[in-house]
Amino acid sequence: MGRRGAGYGSPDPAAARNRRYVMGNELYFHEADPEARAGVVLDNTDLTDPRVVVAH
């Protein structure tokens, strides 16, 4: 089995292999505006203390 390059499987959004996923997410959030459509928006910045940001 061959070795995979640096950054493979990295959770770091700045890793080169994650660029297409990060750019895809940015496009989705810009085009679809899911926050405006959601019934509830959560802030999970602190996973031990999630907070409701918007509840429609």
mmCIF file of the N, C-alpha and C atoms, coordinates in Angstrom:
data_MODEL
# 
_entry.id   MODEL 
# 
loop_
_atom_site.group_PDB 
_atom_site.id 
_atom_site.type_symbol 
_atom_site.label_atom_id 
_atom_site.label_alt_id 
_atom_site.label_comp_id 
_atom_site.label_asym_id 
_atom_site.label_entity_id 
_atom_site.label_seq_id 
_atom_site.pdbx_PDB_ins_code 
_atom_site.Cartn_x 
_atom_site.Cartn_y 
_atom_site.Cartn_z 
_atom_site.occupancy 
_atom_site.B_iso_or_equiv 
_atom_site.pdbx_formal_charge 
_atom_site.auth_seq_id 
_atom_site.auth_comp_id 
_atom_site.auth_asym_id 
_atom_site.auth_atom_id 
_atom_site.pdbx_PDB_model_num 
ATOM 1   N N  . MET A 1 1  ? 0.845   -1.163 0.000  1.00 0.00 ? 1  MET A N  1 
ATOM 2   C CA . MET A 1 1  ? 0.000   0.000  0.000  1.00 0.00 ? 1  MET A CA 1 
ATOM 3   C C  . MET A 1 1  ? 0.897   1.235  0.000  1.00 0.00 ? 1  MET A C  1 
ATOM 4   N N  . GLY A 1 2  ? 0.616   2.185  -0.880 1.00 0.00 ? 2  GLY A N  1 
ATOM 5   C CA . GLY A 1 2  ? 1.419   3.392  -0.973 1.00 0.00 ? 2  GLY A CA 1 
ATOM 6   C C  . GLY A 1 2  ? 1.157   4.354  0.170  1.00 0.00 ? 2  GLY A C  1 
ATOM 7   N N  . ARG A 1 3  ? 2.129   5.194  0.413  1.00 0.00 ? 3  ARG A N  1 
ATOM 8   C CA . ARG A 1 3  ? 1.981   6.202  1.461  1.00 0.00 ? 3  ARG A CA 1 
ATOM 9   C C  . ARG A 1 3  ? 1.222   7.395  0.914  1.00 0.00 ? 3  ARG A C  1 
ATOM 10  N N  . ARG A 1 4  ? 0.460   8.000  1.749  1.00 0.00 ? 4  ARG A N  1 
ATOM 11  C CA . ARG A 1 4  ? -0.299  9.179  1.354  1.00 0.00 ? 4  ARG A CA 1 
ATOM 12  C C  . ARG A 1 4  ? 0.503   10.414 1.724  1.00 0.00 ? 4  ARG A C  1 
ATOM 13  N N  . GLY A 1 5  ? 0.277   11.480 0.999  1.00 0.00 ? 5  GLY A N  1 
ATOM 14  C CA . GLY A 1 5  ? 1.039   12.700 1.187  1.00 0.00 ? 5  GLY A CA 1 
ATOM 15  C C  . GLY A 1 5  ? 0.713   13.445 2.469  1.00 0.00 ? 5  GLY A C  1 
ATOM 16  N N  . ALA A 1 6  ? 1.510   14.455 2.730  1.00 0.00 ? 6  ALA A N  1 
ATOM 17  C CA . ALA A 1 6  ? 1.325   15.295 3.910  1.00 0.00 ? 6  ALA A CA 1 
ATOM 18  C C  . ALA A 1 6  ? -0.049  15.949 3.870  1.00 0.00 ? 6  ALA A C  1 
ATOM 19  N N  . GLY A 1 7  ? -0.687  16.007 4.993  1.00 0.00 ? 7  GLY A N  1 
ATOM 20  C CA . GLY A 1 7  ? -1.991  16.648 5.089  1.00 0.00 ? 7  GLY A CA 1 
ATOM 21  C C  . GLY A 1 7  ? -3.150  15.716 4.827  1.00 0.00 ? 7  GLY A C  1 
ATOM 22  N N  . TYR A 1 8  ? -2.871  14.465 4.408  1.00 0.00 ? 8  TYR A N  1 
ATOM 23  C CA . TYR A 1 8  ? -3.965  13.536 4.122  1.00 0.00 ? 8  TYR A CA 1 
ATOM 24  C C  . TYR A 1 8  ? -4.726  13.242 5.409  1.00 0.00 ? 8  TYR A C  1 
ATOM 25  N N  . GLY A 1 9  ? -6.022  13.436 5.363  1.00 0.00 ? 9  GLY A N  1 
ATOM 26  C CA . GLY A 1 9  ? -6.856  13.173 6.531  1.00 0.00 ? 9  GLY A CA 1 
ATOM 27  C C  . GLY A 1 9  ? -6.746  14.225 7.617  1.00 0.00 ? 9  GLY A C  1 
ATOM 28  N N  . SER A 1 10 ? -6.091  15.325 7.318  1.00 0.00 ? 10 SER A N  1 
ATOM 29  C CA . SER A 1 10 ? -5.899  16.381 8.305  1.00 0.00 ? 10 SER A CA 1 
ATOM 30  C C  . SER A 1 10 ? -7.204  17.126 8.564  1.00 0.00 ? 10 SER A C  1 
ATOM 31  N N  . PRO A 1 11 ? -7.527  17.397 9.829  1.00 0.00 ? 11 PRO A N  1 
ATOM 32  C CA . PRO A 1 11 ? -8.710  18.197 10.125 1.00 0.00 ? 11 PRO A CA 1 
ATOM 33  C C  . PRO A 1 11 ? -8.471  19.694 9.908  1.00 0.00 ? 11 PRO A C  1 
ATOM 34  N N  . ASP A 1 12 ? -7.232  20.062 9.590  1.00 0.00 ? 12 ASP A N  1 
ATOM 35  C CA . ASP A 1 12 ? -6.880  21.468 9.391  1.00 0.00 ? 12 ASP A CA 1 
ATOM 36  C C  . ASP A 1 12 ? -7.488  21.979 8.091  1.00 0.00 ? 12 ASP A C  1 
ATOM 37  N N  . PRO A 1 13 ? -8.395  22.969 8.154  1.00 0.00 ? 13 PRO A N  1 
ATOM 38  C CA . PRO A 1 13 ? -9.003  23.479 6.926  1.00 0.00 ? 13 PRO A CA 1 
ATOM 39  C C  . PRO A 1 13 ? -7.992  24.130 5.982  1.00 0.00 ? 13 PRO A C  1 
ATOM 40  N N  . ALA A 1 14 ? -6.827  24.521 6.511  1.00 0.00 ? 14 ALA A N  1 
ATOM 41  C CA . ALA A 1 14 ? -5.810  25.136 5.663  1.00 0.00 ? 14 ALA A CA 1 
ATOM 42  C C  . ALA A 1 14 ? -4.963  24.102 4.923  1.00 0.00 ? 14 ALA A C  1 
ATOM 43  N N  . ALA A 1 15 ? -5.137  22.815 5.246  1.00 0.00 ? 15 ALA A N  1 
ATOM 44  C CA . ALA A 1 15 ? -4.373  21.766 4.563  1.00 0.00 ? 15 ALA A CA 1 
ATOM 45  C C  . ALA A 1 15 ? -4.748  21.751 3.087  1.00 0.00 ? 15 ALA A C  1 
ATOM 46  N N  . ALA A 1 16 ? -3.762  21.594 2.229  1.00 0.00 ? 16 ALA A N  1 
ATOM 47  C CA . ALA A 1 16 ? -3.975  21.647 0.779  1.00 0.00 ? 16 ALA A CA 1 
ATOM 48  C C  . ALA A 1 16 ? -5.064  20.680 0.314  1.00 0.00 ? 16 ALA A C  1 
ATOM 49  N N  . ARG A 1 17 ? -5.108  19.499 0.882  1.00 0.00 ? 17 ARG A N  1 
ATOM 50  C CA . ARG A 1 17 ? -6.105  18.506 0.452  1.00 0.00 ? 17 ARG A CA 1 
ATOM 51  C C  . ARG A 1 17 ? -7.530  18.881 0.856  1.00 0.00 ? 17 ARG A C  1 
ATOM 52  N N  . ASN A 1 18 ? -7.686  19.806 1.757  1.00 0.00 ? 18 ASN A N  1 
ATOM 53  C CA . ASN A 1 18 ? -9.022  20.216 2.198  1.00 0.00 ? 18 ASN A CA 1 
ATOM 54  C C  . ASN A 1 18 ? -9.537  21.440 1.463  1.00 0.00 ? 18 ASN A C  1 
ATOM 55  N N  . ARG A 1 19 ? -8.723  22.008 0.596  1.00 0.00 ? 19 ARG A N  1 
ATOM 56  C CA . ARG A 1 19 ? -9.093  23.250 -0.071 1.00 0.00 ? 19 ARG A CA 1 
ATOM 57  C C  . ARG A 1 19 ? -10.422 23.147 -0.808 1.00 0.00 ? 19 ARG A C  1 
ATOM 58  N N  . ARG A 1 20 ? -10.643 22.066 -1.548 1.00 0.00 ? 20 ARG A N  1 
ATOM 59  C CA . ARG A 1 20 ? -11.884 21.973 -2.323 1.00 0.00 ? 20 ARG A CA 1 
ATOM 60  C C  . ARG A 1 20 ? -13.107 21.897 -1.415 1.00 0.00 ? 20 ARG A C  1 
ATOM 61  N N  . TYR A 1 21 ? -12.957 21.274 -0.252 1.00 0.00 ? 21 TYR A N  1 
ATOM 62  C CA . TYR A 1 21 ? -14.084 21.180 0.672  1.00 0.00 ? 21 TYR A CA 1 
ATOM 63  C C  . TYR A 1 21 ? -14.385 22.533 1.313  1.00 0.00 ? 21 TYR A C  1 
ATOM 64  N N  . VAL A 1 22 ? -13.337 23.244 1.690  1.00 0.00 ? 22 VAL A N  1 
ATOM 65  C CA . VAL A 1 22 ? -13.510 24.564 2.291  1.00 0.00 ? 22 VAL A CA 1 
ATOM 66  C C  . VAL A 1 22 ? -14.138 25.507 1.276  1.00 0.00 ? 22 VAL A C  1 
ATOM 67  N N  . MET A 1 23 ? -13.643 25.485 0.053  1.00 0.00 ? 23 MET A N  1 
ATOM 68  C CA . MET A 1 23 ? -14.196 26.354 -0.987 1.00 0.00 ? 23 MET A CA 1 
ATOM 69  C C  . MET A 1 23 ? -15.645 25.971 -1.305 1.00 0.00 ? 23 MET A C  1 
ATOM 70  N N  . GLY A 1 24 ? -15.945 24.674 -1.292 1.00 0.00 ? 24 GLY A N  1 
ATOM 71  C CA . GLY A 1 24 ? -17.318 24.219 -1.513 1.00 0.00 ? 24 GLY A CA 1 
ATOM 72  C C  . GLY A 1 24 ? -18.254 24.716 -0.424 1.00 0.00 ? 24 GLY A C  1 
ATOM 73  N N  . ASN A 1 25 ? -17.791 24.662 0.821  1.00 0.00 ? 25 ASN A N  1 
ATOM 74  C CA . ASN A 1 25 ? -18.602 25.173 1.930  1.00 0.00 ? 25 ASN A CA 1 
ATOM 75  C C  . ASN A 1 25 ? -18.829 26.670 1.806  1.00 0.00 ? 25 ASN A C  1 
ATOM 76  N N  . GLU A 1 26 ? -17.791 27.405 1.446  1.00 0.00 ? 26 GLU A N  1 
ATOM 77  C CA . GLU A 1 26 ? -17.930 28.851 1.283  1.00 0.00 ? 26 GLU A CA 1 
ATOM 78  C C  . GLU A 1 26 ? -18.945 29.175 0.195  1.00 0.00 ? 26 GLU A C  1 
ATOM 79  N N  . LEU A 1 27 ? -18.878 28.458 -0.920 1.00 0.00 ? 27 LEU A N  1 
ATOM 80  C CA . LEU A 1 27 ? -19.825 28.669 -2.014 1.00 0.00 ? 27 LEU A CA 1 
ATOM 81  C C  . LEU A 1 27 ? -21.249 28.363 -1.551 1.00 0.00 ? 27 LEU A C  1 
ATOM 82  N N  . TYR A 1 28 ? -21.429 27.242 -0.866 1.00 0.00 ? 28 TYR A N  1 
ATOM 83  C CA . TYR A 1 28 ? -22.750 26.854 -0.364 1.00 0.00 ? 28 TYR A CA 1 
ATOM 84  C C  . TYR A 1 28 ? -23.322 27.925 0.557  1.00 0.00 ? 28 TYR A C  1 
ATOM 85  N N  . PHE A 1 29 ? -22.542 28.378 1.534  1.00 0.00 ? 29 PHE A N  1 
ATOM 86  C CA . PHE A 1 29 ? -23.048 29.379 2.466  1.00 0.00 ? 29 PHE A CA 1 
ATOM 87  C C  . PHE A 1 29 ? -23.368 30.691 1.758  1.00 0.00 ? 29 PHE A C  1 
ATOM 88  N N  . HIS A 1 30 ? -22.586 31.052 0.755  1.00 0.00 ? 30 HIS A N  1 
ATOM 89  C CA . HIS A 1 30 ? -22.833 32.285 0.009  1.00 0.00 ? 30 HIS A CA 1 
ATOM 90  C C  . HIS A 1 30 ? -24.084 32.172 -0.860 1.00 0.00 ? 30 HIS A C  1 
ATOM 91  N N  . GLU A 1 31 ? -24.216 31.074 -1.591 1.00 0.00 ? 31 GLU A N  1 
ATOM 92  C CA . GLU A 1 31 ? -25.315 30.913 -2.547 1.00 0.00 ? 31 GLU A CA 1 
ATOM 93  C C  . GLU A 1 31 ? -26.639 30.521 -1.890 1.00 0.00 ? 31 GLU A C  1 
ATOM 94  N N  . ALA A 1 32 ? -26.611 29.613 -0.925 1.00 0.00 ? 32 ALA A N  1 
ATOM 95  C CA . ALA A 1 32 ? -27.849 29.067 -0.367 1.00 0.00 ? 32 ALA A CA 1 
ATOM 96  C C  . ALA A 1 32 ? -28.344 29.815 0.875  1.00 0.00 ? 32 ALA A C  1 
ATOM 97  N N  . ASP A 1 33 ? -27.459 30.536 1.548  1.00 0.00 ? 33 ASP A N  1 
ATOM 98  C CA . ASP A 1 33 ? -27.793 31.263 2.771  1.00 0.00 ? 33 ASP A CA 1 
ATOM 99  C C  . ASP A 1 33 ? -28.599 30.397 3.741  1.00 0.00 ? 33 ASP A C  1 
ATOM 100 N N  . PRO A 1 34 ? -28.036 29.254 4.158  1.00 0.00 ? 34 PRO A N  1 
ATOM 101 C CA . PRO A 1 34 ? -28.794 28.330 5.000  1.00 0.00 ? 34 PRO A CA 1 
ATOM 102 C C  . PRO A 1 34 ? -29.191 28.920 6.356  1.00 0.00 ? 34 PRO A C  1 
ATOM 103 N N  . GLU A 1 35 ? -28.422 29.862 6.861  1.00 0.00 ? 35 GLU A N  1 
ATOM 104 C CA . GLU A 1 35 ? -28.761 30.460 8.155  1.00 0.00 ? 35 GLU A CA 1 
ATOM 105 C C  . GLU A 1 35 ? -30.103 31.180 8.092  1.00 0.00 ? 35 GLU A C  1 
ATOM 106 N N  . ALA A 1 36 ? -30.391 31.822 6.960  1.00 0.00 ? 36 ALA A N  1 
ATOM 107 C CA . ALA A 1 36 ? -31.657 32.538 6.800  1.00 0.00 ? 36 ALA A CA 1 
ATOM 108 C C  . ALA A 1 36 ? -32.836 31.578 6.687  1.00 0.00 ? 36 ALA A C  1 
ATOM 109 N N  . ARG A 1 37 ? -32.593 30.353 6.242  1.00 0.00 ? 37 ARG A N  1 
ATOM 110 C CA . ARG A 1 37 ? -33.662 29.372 6.037  1.00 0.00 ? 37 ARG A CA 1 
ATOM 111 C C  . ARG A 1 37 ? -33.885 28.456 7.233  1.00 0.00 ? 37 ARG A C  1 
ATOM 112 N N  . ALA A 1 38 ? -32.907 28.391 8.105  1.00 0.00 ? 38 ALA A N  1 
ATOM 113 C CA . ALA A 1 38 ? -32.954 27.438 9.220  1.00 0.00 ? 38 ALA A CA 1 
ATOM 114 C C  . ALA A 1 38 ? -33.954 27.865 10.285 1.00 0.00 ? 38 ALA A C  1 
ATOM 115 N N  . GLY A 1 39 ? -34.562 26.889 10.920 1.00 0.00 ? 39 GLY A N  1 
ATOM 116 C CA . GLY A 1 39 ? -35.441 27.170 12.043 1.00 0.00 ? 39 GLY A CA 1 
ATOM 117 C C  . GLY A 1 39 ? -34.647 27.483 13.298 1.00 0.00 ? 39 GLY A C  1 
ATOM 118 N N  . VAL A 1 40 ? -33.491 26.861 13.427 1.00 0.00 ? 40 VAL A N  1 
ATOM 119 C CA . VAL A 1 40 ? -32.609 27.071 14.572 1.00 0.00 ? 40 VAL A CA 1 
ATOM 120 C C  . VAL A 1 40 ? -31.170 27.074 14.075 1.00 0.00 ? 40 VAL A C  1 
ATOM 121 N N  . VAL A 1 41 ? -30.374 28.012 14.565 1.00 0.00 ? 41 VAL A N  1 
ATOM 122 C CA . VAL A 1 41 ? -28.950 28.065 14.245 1.00 0.00 ? 41 VAL A CA 1 
ATOM 123 C C  . VAL A 1 41 ? -28.183 27.931 15.556 1.00 0.00 ? 41 VAL A C  1 
ATOM 124 N N  . LEU A 1 42 ? -27.257 26.985 15.578 1.00 0.00 ? 42 LEU A N  1 
ATOM 125 C CA . LEU A 1 42 ? -26.450 26.751 16.773 1.00 0.00 ? 42 LEU A CA 1 
ATOM 126 C C  . LEU A 1 42 ? -25.019 27.216 16.558 1.00 0.00 ? 42 LEU A C  1 
ATOM 127 N N  . ASP A 1 43 ? -24.421 27.742 17.605 1.00 0.00 ? 43 ASP A N  1 
ATOM 128 C CA . ASP A 1 43 ? -23.002 28.079 17.598 1.00 0.00 ? 43 ASP A CA 1 
ATOM 129 C C  . ASP A 1 43 ? -22.285 26.978 18.364 1.00 0.00 ? 43 ASP A C  1 
ATOM 130 N N  . ASN A 1 44 ? -21.529 26.154 17.641 1.00 0.00 ? 44 ASN A N  1 
ATOM 131 C CA . ASN A 1 44 ? -20.792 25.052 18.252 1.00 0.00 ? 44 ASN A CA 1 
ATOM 132 C C  . ASN A 1 44 ? -19.305 25.360 18.381 1.00 0.00 ? 44 ASN A C  1 
ATOM 133 N N  . THR A 1 45 ? -18.956 26.638 18.441 1.00 0.00 ? 45 THR A N  1 
ATOM 134 C CA . THR A 1 45 ? -17.556 27.015 18.587 1.00 0.00 ? 45 THR A CA 1 
ATOM 135 C C  . THR A 1 45 ? -16.950 26.338 19.811 1.00 0.00 ? 45 THR A C  1 
ATOM 136 N N  . ASP A 1 46 ? -17.685 26.338 20.905 1.00 0.00 ? 46 ASP A N  1 
ATOM 137 C CA . ASP A 1 46 ? -17.273 25.625 22.116 1.00 0.00 ? 46 ASP A CA 1 
ATOM 138 C C  . ASP A 1 46 ? -18.158 24.391 22.218 1.00 0.00 ? 46 ASP A C  1 
ATOM 139 N N  . LEU A 1 47 ? -17.610 23.231 21.874 1.00 0.00 ? 47 LEU A N  1 
ATOM 140 C CA . LEU A 1 47 ? -18.411 22.008 21.823 1.00 0.00 ? 47 LEU A CA 1 
ATOM 141 C C  . LEU A 1 47 ? -18.957 21.592 23.186 1.00 0.00 ? 47 LEU A C  1 
ATOM 142 N N  . THR A 1 48 ? -18.378 22.104 24.248 1.00 0.00 ? 48 THR A N  1 
ATOM 143 C CA . THR A 1 48 ? -18.895 21.782 25.578 1.00 0.00 ? 48 THR A CA 1 
ATOM 144 C C  . THR A 1 48 ? -20.023 22.721 25.992 1.00 0.00 ? 48 THR A C  1 
ATOM 145 N N  . ASP A 1 49 ? -20.252 23.773 25.204 1.00 0.00 ? 49 ASP A N  1 
ATOM 146 C CA . ASP A 1 49 ? -21.286 24.756 25.543 1.00 0.00 ? 49 ASP A CA 1 
ATOM 147 C C  . ASP A 1 49 ? -21.944 25.306 24.277 1.00 0.00 ? 49 ASP A C  1 
ATOM 148 N N  . PRO A 1 50 ? -22.693 24.467 23.532 1.00 0.00 ? 50 PRO A N  1 
ATOM 149 C CA . PRO A 1 50 ? -23.352 24.963 22.321 1.00 0.00 ? 50 PRO A CA 1 
ATOM 150 C C  . PRO A 1 50 ? -24.428 25.991 22.679 1.00 0.00 ? 50 PRO A C  1 
ATOM 151 N N  . ARG A 1 51 ? -24.599 26.962 21.815 1.00 0.00 ? 51 ARG A N  1 
ATOM 152 C CA . ARG A 1 51 ? -25.567 28.031 22.078 1.00 0.00 ? 51 ARG A CA 1 
ATOM 153 C C  . ARG A 1 51 ? -26.489 28.219 20.883 1.00 0.00 ? 51 ARG A C  1 
ATOM 154 N N  . VAL A 1 52 ? -27.761 28.529 21.179 1.00 0.00 ? 52 VAL A N  1 
ATOM 155 C CA . VAL A 1 52 ? -28.719 28.870 20.133 1.00 0.00 ? 52 VAL A CA 1 
ATOM 156 C C  . VAL A 1 52 ? -28.456 30.320 19.750 1.00 0.00 ? 52 VAL A C  1 
ATOM 157 N N  . VAL A 1 53 ? -28.177 30.548 18.460 1.00 0.00 ? 53 VAL A N  1 
ATOM 158 C CA . VAL A 1 53 ? -27.904 31.898 17.969 1.00 0.00 ? 53 VAL A CA 1 
ATOM 159 C C  . VAL A 1 53 ? -29.183 32.506 17.419 1.00 0.00 ? 53 VAL A C  1 
ATOM 160 N N  . VAL A 1 54 ? -29.922 31.728 16.636 1.00 0.00 ? 54 VAL A N  1 
ATOM 161 C CA . VAL A 1 54 ? -31.164 32.191 16.018 1.00 0.00 ? 54 VAL A CA 1 
ATOM 162 C C  . VAL A 1 54 ? -32.200 31.089 16.148 1.00 0.00 ? 54 VAL A C  1 
ATOM 163 N N  . ALA A 1 55 ? -33.390 31.441 16.568 1.00 0.00 ? 55 ALA A N  1 
ATOM 164 C CA . ALA A 1 55 ? -34.513 30.498 16.586 1.00 0.00 ? 55 ALA A CA 1 
ATOM 165 C C  . ALA A 1 55 ? -35.700 31.203 15.946 1.00 0.00 ? 55 ALA A C  1 
ATOM 166 N N  . HIS A 1 56 ? -36.138 30.687 14.813 1.00 0.00 ? 56 HIS A N  1 
ATOM 167 C CA . HIS A 1 56 ? -37.268 31.304 14.085 1.00 0.00 ? 56 HIS A CA 1 
ATOM 168 C C  . HIS A 1 56 ? -38.566 30.686 14.525 1.00 0.00 ? 56 HIS A C  1 
# 
